Amino acid sequence: MLLRRHRHRRGLDEGVTGRQLREWMLRHGYTVQSLGVALGVAERTVYRWRSSSGIPKYVELALEALERRERDHRATRRGA
């Protein structure tokens, strides 16, 4: 969701940039290797996305799903 809000705030129609992906990875504690594992892609693919001017829409959707999973996991742990 953070990625989408940021894009709308800037009024951009294109997808998430490599810079935004790097910032997202830092905020959520992902390395290139761990994000590759989480998304089922090779490390070189993540490196390519990080250095590009835009990443595919399906990657943005996958990142949003990872954010939801993290939120759900935290909520479950608090309730336990």
Buried (B, 14 or more C-beta within 10 A) or exposed (E): EBBBEBBEEEEEEEBBBBEBBBBBBEEBEBEBEBBBEBBEBEBEBBEEBBEBEBBEEEBBEBBBEBBEEEEEEEEEEEEE
